[in-house]
């Protein structure tokens, strides 16, 4: 039976300004900061998927 993919954890630096804005937005949206950051990274990847298609 195959393994279920696990989430990968990353440690990235954020400027104080970016962190503060992300925290405020996540609070306003009533979501956890980690969930908000995960969503914006995934949305950015979807937006840039054309780069991957060009590599094929």
PDB file of N, CA, C, O and CB in Angstrom:
ATOM      1  N   UNK A   1       0.843  -1.171   0.000  1.00  0.00           N
ATOM      2  CA  UNK A   1       0.000   0.000   0.000  1.00  0.00           C
ATOM      3  C   UNK A   1       0.890   1.236   0.000  1.00  0.00           C
ATOM      4  O   UNK A   1       1.917   1.247   0.678  1.00  0.00           O
ATOM      5  CB  UNK A   1      -0.960  -0.003   1.215  1.00  0.00           C
ATOM      6  N   UNK A   2       0.521   2.282  -0.746  1.00  0.00           N
ATOM      7  CA  UNK A   2       1.328   3.493  -0.867  1.00  0.00           C
ATOM      8  C   UNK A   2       1.261   4.375   0.371  1.00  0.00           C
ATOM      9  O   UNK A   2       0.318   4.322   1.160  1.00  0.00           O
ATOM     10  CB  UNK A   2       0.886   4.282  -2.068  1.00  0.00           C
ATOM     11  N   UNK A   3       2.290   5.178   0.503  1.00  0.00           N
ATOM     12  CA  UNK A   3       2.338   6.116   1.619  1.00  0.00           C
ATOM     13  C   UNK A   3       1.462   7.327   1.324  1.00  0.00           C
ATOM     14  O   UNK A   3       1.303   7.724   0.170  1.00  0.00           O
ATOM     15  CB  UNK A   3       3.788   6.556   1.900  1.00  0.00           C
ATOM     16  N   UNK A   4       0.906   7.899   2.357  1.00  0.00           N
ATOM     17  CA  UNK A   4       0.173   9.158   2.233  1.00  0.00           C
ATOM     18  C   UNK A   4       1.195  10.280   2.343  1.00  0.00           C
ATOM     19  O   UNK A   4       2.023  10.280   3.255  1.00  0.00           O
ATOM     20  CB  UNK A   4      -0.958   9.293   3.331  1.00  0.00           C
ATOM     21  N   UNK A   5       1.144  11.235   1.424  1.00  0.00           N
ATOM     22  CA  UNK A   5       2.091  12.348   1.428  1.00  0.00           C
ATOM     23  C   UNK A   5       1.912  13.179   2.692  1.00  0.00           C
ATOM     24  O   UNK A   5       0.794  13.499   3.096  1.00  0.00           O
ATOM     25  CB  UNK A   5       1.908  13.231   0.171  1.00  0.00           C
ATOM     26  N   UNK A   6       3.030  13.514   3.298  1.00  0.00           N
ATOM     27  CA  UNK A   6       3.003  14.353   4.487  1.00  0.00           C
ATOM     28  C   UNK A   6       3.322  15.788   4.101  1.00  0.00           C
ATOM     29  O   UNK A   6       4.047  16.038   3.137  1.00  0.00           O
ATOM     30  CB  UNK A   6       3.999  13.839   5.550  1.00  0.00           C
ATOM     31  N   UNK A   7       2.772  16.730   4.865  1.00  0.00           N
ATOM     32  CA  UNK A   7       3.108  18.131   4.641  1.00  0.00           C
ATOM     33  C   UNK A   7       4.575  18.349   4.971  1.00  0.00           C
ATOM     34  O   UNK A   7       5.099  17.779   5.928  1.00  0.00           O
ATOM     35  CB  UNK A   7       2.208  19.065   5.489  1.00  0.00           C
ATOM     36  N   UNK A   8       5.220  19.166   4.183  1.00  0.00           N
ATOM     37  CA  UNK A   8       6.614  19.541   4.428  1.00  0.00           C
ATOM     38  C   UNK A   8       6.624  20.845   5.197  1.00  0.00           C
ATOM     39  O   UNK A   8       5.784  21.714   4.962  1.00  0.00           O
ATOM     40  CB  UNK A   8       7.418  19.672   3.093  1.00  0.00           C
ATOM     41  N   UNK A   9       7.555  20.990   6.102  1.00  0.00           N
ATOM     42  CA  UNK A   9       7.694  22.227   6.858  1.00  0.00           C
ATOM     43  C   UNK A   9       8.878  22.997   6.321  1.00  0.00           C
ATOM     44  O   UNK A   9       9.909  22.414   5.983  1.00  0.00           O
ATOM     45  CB  UNK A   9       7.858  21.949   8.369  1.00  0.00           C
ATOM     46  N   UNK A  10       8.730  24.314   6.242  1.00  0.00           N
ATOM     47  CA  UNK A  10       9.805  25.170   5.766  1.00  0.00           C
ATOM     48  C   UNK A  10      10.054  26.271   6.787  1.00  0.00           C
ATOM     49  O   UNK A  10       9.161  26.670   7.533  1.00  0.00           O
ATOM     50  CB  UNK A  10       9.466  25.770   4.378  1.00  0.00           C
ATOM     51  N   UNK A  11      11.264  26.736   6.797  1.00  0.00           N
ATOM     52  CA  UNK A  11      11.643  27.827   7.680  1.00  0.00           C
ATOM     53  C   UNK A  11      12.169  28.944   6.788  1.00  0.00           C
ATOM     54  O   UNK A  11      13.271  28.846   6.249  1.00  0.00           O
ATOM     55  CB  UNK A  11      12.715  27.375   8.750  1.00  0.00           C
ATOM     56  N   UNK A  12      11.384  30.001   6.633  1.00  0.00           N
ATOM     57  CA  UNK A  12      11.783  31.091   5.742  1.00  0.00           C
ATOM     58  C   UNK A  12      11.785  32.408   6.511  1.00  0.00           C
ATOM     59  O   UNK A  12      10.947  32.629   7.386  1.00  0.00           O
ATOM     60  CB  UNK A  12      10.836  31.179   4.514  1.00  0.00           C
ATOM     61  N   UNK A  13      12.722  33.269   6.180  1.00  0.00           N
ATOM     62  CA  UNK A  13      12.710  34.584   6.836  1.00  0.00           C
ATOM     63  C   UNK A  13      11.647  35.488   6.209  1.00  0.00           C
ATOM     64  O   UNK A  13      11.437  35.470   4.996  1.00  0.00           O
ATOM     65  CB  UNK A  13      14.104  35.253   6.739  1.00  0.00           C
ATOM     66  N   UNK A  14      10.988  36.268   7.045  1.00  0.00           N
ATOM     67  CA  UNK A  14      10.035  37.280   6.584  1.00  0.00           C
ATOM     68  C   UNK A  14      10.428  38.603   7.223  1.00  0.00           C
ATOM     69  O   UNK A  14      10.859  38.648   8.376  1.00  0.00           O
ATOM     70  CB  UNK A  14       8.547  36.889   6.943  1.00  0.00           C
ATOM     71  N   UNK A  15      10.276  39.663   6.469  1.00  0.00           N
ATOM     72  CA  UNK A  15      10.532  40.966   7.069  1.00  0.00           C
ATOM     73  C   UNK A  15       9.495  41.204   8.165  1.00  0.00           C
ATOM     74  O   UNK A  15       8.429  40.588   8.172  1.00  0.00           O
ATOM     75  CB  UNK A  15      10.489  42.104   5.995  1.00  0.00           C
ATOM     76  N   UNK A  16       9.819  42.089   9.071  1.00  0.00           N
ATOM     77  CA  UNK A  16       8.882  42.430  10.146  1.00  0.00           C
ATOM     78  C   UNK A  16       7.570  42.946   9.559  1.00  0.00           C
ATOM     79  O   UNK A  16       6.489  42.607  10.042  1.00  0.00           O
ATOM     80  CB  UNK A  16       9.498  43.488  11.096  1.00  0.00           C
ATOM     81  N   UNK A  17       7.673  43.768   8.511  1.00  0.00           N
ATOM     82  CA  UNK A  17       6.492  44.328   7.858  1.00  0.00           C
ATOM     83  C   UNK A  17       5.617  43.236   7.248  1.00  0.00           C
ATOM     84  O   UNK A  17       4.400  43.241   7.435  1.00  0.00           O
ATOM     85  CB  UNK A  17       6.909  45.322   6.780  1.00  0.00           C
ATOM     86  N   UNK A  18       6.228  42.300   6.520  1.00  0.00           N
ATOM     87  CA  UNK A  18       5.461  41.216   5.886  1.00  0.00           C
ATOM     88  C   UNK A  18       4.799  40.344   6.951  1.00  0.00           C
ATOM     89  O   UNK A  18       3.640  39.955   6.806  1.00  0.00           O
ATOM     90  CB  UNK A  18       6.378  40.351   4.979  1.00  0.00           C
ATOM     91  N   UNK A  19       5.529  40.039   8.013  1.00  0.00           N
ATOM     92  CA  UNK A  19       4.978  39.207   9.088  1.00  0.00           C
ATOM     93  C   UNK A  19       3.794  39.903   9.757  1.00  0.00           C
ATOM     94  O   UNK A  19       2.761  39.282  10.008  1.00  0.00           O
ATOM     95  CB  UNK A  19       6.065  38.885  10.134  1.00  0.00           C
ATOM     96  N   UNK A  20       3.952  41.192  10.043  1.00  0.00           N
ATOM     97  CA  UNK A  20       2.882  41.949  10.702  1.00  0.00           C
ATOM     98  C   UNK A  20       1.634  41.998   9.829  1.00  0.00           C
ATOM     99  O   UNK A  20       0.525  41.778  10.317  1.00  0.00           O
ATOM    100  CB  UNK A  20       3.353  43.375  11.027  1.00  0.00           C
ATOM    101  N   UNK A  21       1.807  42.285   8.548  1.00  0.00           N
ATOM    102  CA  UNK A  21       0.662  42.351   7.641  1.00  0.00           C
ATOM    103  C   UNK A  21      -0.009  40.994   7.498  1.00  0.00           C
ATOM    104  O   UNK A  21      -1.237  40.906   7.513  1.00  0.00           O
ATOM    105  CB  UNK A  21       1.097  42.863   6.272  1.00  0.00           C
ATOM    106  N   UNK A  22       0.780  39.939   7.361  1.00  0.00           N
ATOM    107  CA  UNK A  22       0.213  38.592   7.234  1.00  0.00           C
ATOM    108  C   UNK A  22      -0.545  38.214   8.499  1.00  0.00           C
ATOM    109  O   UNK A  22      -1.618  37.617   8.421  1.00  0.00           O
ATOM    110  CB  UNK A  22       1.321  37.557   6.948  1.00  0.00           C
ATOM    111  N   UNK A  23      -0.003  38.552   9.654  1.00  0.00           N
ATOM    112  CA  UNK A  23      -0.667  38.236  10.920  1.00  0.00           C
ATOM    113  C   UNK A  23      -1.976  39.000  11.033  1.00  0.00           C
ATOM    114  O   UNK A  23      -2.989  38.429  11.438  1.00  0.00           O
ATOM    115  CB  UNK A  23       0.248  38.567  12.115  1.00  0.00           C
ATOM    116  N   UNK A  24      -1.973  40.288  10.678  1.00  0.00           N
ATOM    117  CA  UNK A  24      -3.202  41.082  10.729  1.00  0.00           C
ATOM    118  C   UNK A  24      -4.268  40.523   9.793  1.00  0.00           C
ATOM    119  O   UNK A  24      -5.430  40.382  10.175  1.00  0.00           O
ATOM    120  CB  UNK A  24      -2.909  42.537  10.370  1.00  0.00           C
ATOM    121  N   UNK A  25      -3.863  40.205   8.563  1.00  0.00           N
ATOM    122  CA  UNK A  25      -4.816  39.661   7.584  1.00  0.00           C
ATOM    123  C   UNK A  25      -5.378  38.326   8.061  1.00  0.00           C
ATOM    124  O   UNK A  25      -6.582  38.085   7.973  1.00  0.00           O
ATOM    125  CB  UNK A  25      -4.140  39.489   6.206  1.00  0.00           C
ATOM    126  N   UNK A  26      -4.504  37.463   8.565  1.00  0.00           N
ATOM    127  CA  UNK A  26      -4.988  36.156   9.033  1.00  0.00           C
ATOM    128  C   UNK A  26      -5.935  36.315  10.211  1.00  0.00           C
ATOM    129  O   UNK A  26      -6.903  35.564  10.330  1.00  0.00           O
ATOM    130  CB  UNK A  26      -3.811  35.254   9.427  1.00  0.00           C
ATOM    131  N   UNK A  27      -5.673  37.276  11.080  1.00  0.00           N
ATOM    132  CA  UNK A  27      -6.561  37.529  12.219  1.00  0.00           C
ATOM    133  C   UNK A  27      -7.916  38.036  11.738  1.00  0.00           C
ATOM    134  O   UNK A  27      -8.958  37.581  12.211  1.00  0.00           O
ATOM    135  CB  UNK A  27      -5.924  38.546  13.189  1.00  0.00           C
ATOM    136  N   UNK A  28      -7.902  38.975  10.801  1.00  0.00           N
ATOM    137  CA  UNK A  28      -9.151  39.511  10.253  1.00  0.00           C
ATOM    138  C   UNK A  28      -9.960  38.400   9.585  1.00  0.00           C
ATOM    139  O   UNK A  28     -11.186  38.364   9.694  1.00  0.00           O
ATOM    140  CB  UNK A  28      -8.860  40.643   9.242  1.00  0.00           C
ATOM    141  N   UNK A  29      -9.261  37.493   8.892  1.00  0.00           N
ATOM    142  CA  UNK A  29      -9.937  36.391   8.209  1.00  0.00           C
ATOM    143  C   UNK A  29     -10.255  35.225   9.144  1.00  0.00           C
ATOM    144  O   UNK A  29     -10.807  34.209   8.722  1.00  0.00           O
ATOM    145  CB  UNK A  29      -9.084  35.900   7.060  1.00  0.00           C
ATOM    146  N   UNK A  30      -9.899  35.388  10.424  1.00  0.00           N
ATOM    147  CA  UNK A  30     -10.146  34.367  11.455  1.00  0.00           C
ATOM    148  C   UNK A  30      -9.529  33.029  11.084  1.00  0.00           C
ATOM    149  O   UNK A  30     -10.176  31.985  11.165  1.00  0.00           O
ATOM    150  CB  UNK A  30     -11.645  34.192  11.680  1.00  0.00           C
ATOM    151  N   UNK A  31      -8.263  33.078  10.675  1.00  0.00           N
ATOM    152  CA  UNK A  31      -7.521  31.868  10.347  1.00  0.00           C
ATOM    153  C   UNK A  31      -6.160  31.929  11.036  1.00  0.00           C
ATOM    154  O   UNK A  31      -5.716  32.999  11.453  1.00  0.00           O
ATOM    155  CB  UNK A  31      -7.362  31.707   8.802  1.00  0.00           C
ATOM    156  N   UNK A  32      -5.520  30.811  11.149  1.00  0.00           N
ATOM    157  CA  UNK A  32      -4.184  30.774  11.743  1.00  0.00           C
ATOM    158  C   UNK A  32      -3.176  31.325  10.738  1.00  0.00           C
ATOM    159  O   UNK A  32      -3.343  31.180   9.528  1.00  0.00           O
ATOM    160  CB  UNK A  32      -3.802  29.323  12.173  1.00  0.00           C
ATOM    161  N   UNK A  33      -2.133  31.957  11.259  1.00  0.00           N
ATOM    162  CA  UNK A  33      -1.097  32.522  10.406  1.00  0.00           C
ATOM    163  C   UNK A  33      -0.505  31.452   9.497  1.00  0.00           C
ATOM    164  O   UNK A  33      -0.311  31.693   8.306  1.00  0.00           O
ATOM    165  CB  UNK A  33       0.002  33.168  11.254  1.00  0.00           C
ATOM    166  N   UNK A  34      -0.218  30.282  10.041  1.00  0.00           N
ATOM    167  CA  UNK A  34       0.388  29.216   9.223  1.00  0.00           C
ATOM    168  C   UNK A  34      -0.536  28.789   8.079  1.00  0.00           C
ATOM    169  O   UNK A  34      -0.069  28.482   6.982  1.00  0.00           O
ATOM    170  CB  UNK A  34       0.726  27.996  10.103  1.00  0.00           C
ATOM    171  N   UNK A  35      -1.838  28.769   8.336  1.00  0.00           N
ATOM    172  CA  UNK A  35      -2.791  28.400   7.290  1.00  0.00           C
ATOM    173  C   UNK A  35      -2.866  29.482   6.213  1.00  0.00           C
ATOM    174  O   UNK A  35      -2.951  29.179   5.022  1.00  0.00           O
ATOM    175  CB  UNK A  35      -4.183  28.157   7.894  1.00  0.00           C
ATOM    176  N   UNK A  36      -2.833  30.742   6.641  1.00  0.00           N
ATOM    177  CA  UNK A  36      -2.847  31.847   5.681  1.00  0.00           C
ATOM    178  C   UNK A  36      -1.601  31.810   4.803  1.00  0.00           C
ATOM    179  O   UNK A  36      -1.698  31.940   3.582  1.00  0.00           O
ATOM    180  CB  UNK A  36      -2.943  33.198   6.413  1.00  0.00           C
ATOM    181  N   UNK A  37      -0.430  31.635   5.417  1.00  0.00           N
ATOM    182  CA  UNK A  37       0.815  31.589   4.641  1.00  0.00           C
ATOM    183  C   UNK A  37       0.835  30.395   3.695  1.00  0.00           C
ATOM    184  O   UNK A  37       1.305  30.504   2.563  1.00  0.00           O
ATOM    185  CB  UNK A  37       2.025  31.530   5.578  1.00  0.00           C
ATOM    186  N   UNK A  38       0.325  29.255   4.157  1.00  0.00           N
ATOM    187  CA  UNK A  38       0.269  28.069   3.293  1.00  0.00           C
ATOM    188  C   UNK A  38      -0.598  28.347   2.071  1.00  0.00           C
ATOM    189  O   UNK A  38      -0.241  27.974   0.954  1.00  0.00           O
ATOM    190  CB  UNK A  38      -0.279  26.847   4.070  1.00  0.00           C
ATOM    191  N   UNK A  39      -1.742  29.005   2.284  1.00  0.00           N
ATOM    192  CA  UNK A  39      -2.646  29.295   1.171  1.00  0.00           C
ATOM    193  C   UNK A  39      -2.013  30.252   0.168  1.00  0.00           C
ATOM    194  O   UNK A  39      -2.141  30.039  -1.037  1.00  0.00           O
ATOM    195  CB  UNK A  39      -3.952  29.881   1.691  1.00  0.00           C
ATOM    196  N   UNK A  40      -1.336  31.299   0.632  1.00  0.00           N
ATOM    197  CA  UNK A  40      -0.779  32.246  -0.331  1.00  0.00           C
ATOM    198  C   UNK A  40       0.399  31.642  -1.086  1.00  0.00           C
ATOM    199  O   UNK A  40       0.637  32.004  -2.238  1.00  0.00           O
ATOM    200  CB  UNK A  40      -0.344  33.527   0.375  1.00  0.00           C
ATOM    201  N   UNK A  41       1.139  30.730  -0.462  1.00  0.00           N
ATOM    202  CA  UNK A  41       2.211  30.046  -1.189  1.00  0.00           C
ATOM    203  C   UNK A  41       1.605  29.126  -2.250  1.00  0.00           C
ATOM    204  O   UNK A  41       2.049  29.119  -3.398  1.00  0.00           O
ATOM    205  CB  UNK A  41       3.113  29.235  -0.212  1.00  0.00           C
ATOM    206  N   UNK A  42       0.591  28.352  -1.863  1.00  0.00           N
ATOM    207  CA  UNK A  42      -0.054  27.453  -2.831  1.00  0.00           C
ATOM    208  C   UNK A  42      -0.693  28.228  -3.979  1.00  0.00           C
ATOM    209  O   UNK A  42      -0.630  27.792  -5.128  1.00  0.00           O
ATOM    210  CB  UNK A  42      -1.114  26.594  -2.133  1.00  0.00           C
ATOM    211  N   UNK A  43      -1.310  29.377  -3.679  1.00  0.00           N
ATOM    212  CA  UNK A  43      -1.902  30.211  -4.732  1.00  0.00           C
ATOM    213  C   UNK A  43      -0.823  30.740  -5.680  1.00  0.00           C
ATOM    214  O   UNK A  43      -1.031  30.801  -6.892  1.00  0.00           O
ATOM    215  CB  UNK A  43      -2.686  31.388  -4.111  1.00  0.00           C
ATOM    216  N   UNK A  44       0.323  31.119  -5.128  1.00  0.00           N
ATOM    217  CA  UNK A  44       1.434  31.596  -5.957  1.00  0.00           C
ATOM    218  C   UNK A  44       1.963  30.508  -6.870  1.00  0.00           C
ATOM    219  O   UNK A  44       2.314  30.774  -8.020  1.00  0.00           O
ATOM    220  CB  UNK A  44       2.560  32.120  -5.082  1.00  0.00           C
ATOM    221  N   UNK A  45       2.021  29.288  -6.368  1.00  0.00           N
ATOM    222  CA  UNK A  45       2.484  28.156  -7.182  1.00  0.00           C
ATOM    223  C   UNK A  45       1.507  27.900  -8.321  1.00  0.00           C
ATOM    224  O   UNK A  45       1.923  27.684  -9.459  1.00  0.00           O
ATOM    225  CB  UNK A  45       2.647  26.881  -6.315  1.00  0.00           C
ATOM    226  N   UNK A  46       0.217  27.923  -8.025  1.00  0.00           N
ATOM    227  CA  UNK A  46      -0.785  27.726  -9.083  1.00  0.00           C
ATOM    228  C   UNK A  46      -0.639  28.792 -10.162  1.00  0.00           C
ATOM    229  O   UNK A  46      -0.737  28.502 -11.355  1.00  0.00           O
ATOM    230  CB  UNK A  46      -2.214  27.757  -8.496  1.00  0.00           C
ATOM    231  N   UNK A  47      -0.406  30.025  -9.731  1.00  0.00           N
ATOM    232  CA  UNK A  47      -0.244  31.135 -10.670  1.00  0.00           C
ATOM    233  C   UNK A  47       0.973  30.924 -11.578  1.00  0.00           C
ATOM    234  O   UNK A  47       0.947  31.315 -12.745  1.00  0.00           O
ATOM    235  CB  UNK A  47      -0.107  32.459  -9.905  1.00  0.00           C
ATOM    236  N   UNK A  48       2.024  30.315 -11.055  1.00  0.00           N
ATOM    237  CA  UNK A  48       3.273  30.132 -11.800  1.00  0.00           C
ATOM    238  C   UNK A  48       3.429  28.738 -12.411  1.00  0.00           C
ATOM    239  O   UNK A  48       4.520  28.401 -12.872  1.00  0.00           O
ATOM    240  CB  UNK A  48       4.437  30.405 -10.895  1.00  0.00           C
ATOM    241  N   UNK A  49       2.381  27.924 -12.430  1.00  0.00           N
ATOM    242  CA  UNK A  49       2.494  26.564 -12.953  1.00  0.00           C
ATOM    243  C   UNK A  49       2.932  26.518 -14.410  1.00  0.00           C
ATOM    244  O   UNK A  49       3.474  25.509 -14.859  1.00  0.00           O
ATOM    245  CB  UNK A  49       1.181  25.853 -12.805  1.00  0.00           C
ATOM    246  N   UNK A  50       2.707  27.585 -15.146  1.00  0.00           N
ATOM    247  CA  UNK A  50       3.134  27.635 -16.550  1.00  0.00           C
ATOM    248  C   UNK A  50       4.642  27.406 -16.663  1.00  0.00           C
ATOM    249  O   UNK A  50       5.110  26.810 -17.633  1.00  0.00           O
ATOM    250  CB  UNK A  50       2.752  28.992 -17.185  1.00  0.00           C
ATOM    251  N   UNK A  51       5.381  27.867 -15.694  1.00  0.00           N
ATOM    252  CA  UNK A  51       6.839  27.656 -15.686  1.00  0.00           C
ATOM    253  C   UNK A  51       7.150  26.163 -15.698  1.00  0.00           C
ATOM    254  O   UNK A  51       8.051  25.725 -16.414  1.00  0.00           O
ATOM    255  CB  UNK A  51       7.491  28.332 -14.444  1.00  0.00           C
ATOM    256  N   UNK A  52       6.420  25.385 -14.920  1.00  0.00           N
ATOM    257  CA  UNK A  52       6.625  23.938 -14.883  1.00  0.00           C
ATOM    258  C   UNK A  52       6.206  23.285 -16.194  1.00  0.00           C
ATOM    259  O   UNK A  52       6.877  22.372 -16.674  1.00  0.00           O
ATOM    260  CB  UNK A  52       5.849  23.322 -13.721  1.00  0.00           C
ATOM    261  N   UNK A  53       5.104  23.744 -16.774  1.00  0.00           N
ATOM    262  CA  UNK A  53       4.639  23.166 -18.042  1.00  0.00           C
ATOM    263  C   UNK A  53       5.666  23.393 -19.148  1.00  0.00           C
ATOM    264  O   UNK A  53       5.853  22.527 -20.002  1.00  0.00           O
ATOM    265  CB  UNK A  53       3.281  23.774 -18.448  1.00  0.00           C
ATOM    266  N   UNK A  54       6.326  24.534 -19.141  1.00  0.00           N
ATOM    267  CA  UNK A  54       7.337  24.829 -20.150  1.00  0.00           C
ATOM    268  C   UNK A  54       8.547  23.904 -20.035  1.00  0.00           C
ATOM    269  O   UNK A  54       9.264  23.702 -21.015  1.00  0.00           O
ATOM    270  CB  UNK A  54       7.782  26.276 -20.033  1.00  0.00           C
ATOM    271  N   UNK A  55       8.779  23.346 -18.864  1.00  0.00           N
ATOM    272  CA  UNK A  55       9.950  22.487 -18.640  1.00  0.00           C
ATOM    273  C   UNK A  55       9.746  21.085 -19.238  1.00  0.00           C
ATOM    274  O   UNK A  55      10.714  20.348 -19.422  1.00  0.00           O
ATOM    275  CB  UNK A  55      10.242  22.376 -17.130  1.00  0.00           C
ATOM    276  N   UNK A  56       8.527  20.724 -19.533  1.00  0.00           N
ATOM    277  CA  UNK A  56       8.233  19.359 -20.014  1.00  0.00           C
ATOM    278  C   UNK A  56       8.601  19.178 -21.448  1.00  0.00           C
ATOM    279  O   UNK A  56       8.418  18.094 -22.001  1.00  0.00           O
ATOM    280  CB  UNK A  56       6.777  19.030 -19.835  1.00  0.00           C
TER     281      UNK A  56
END
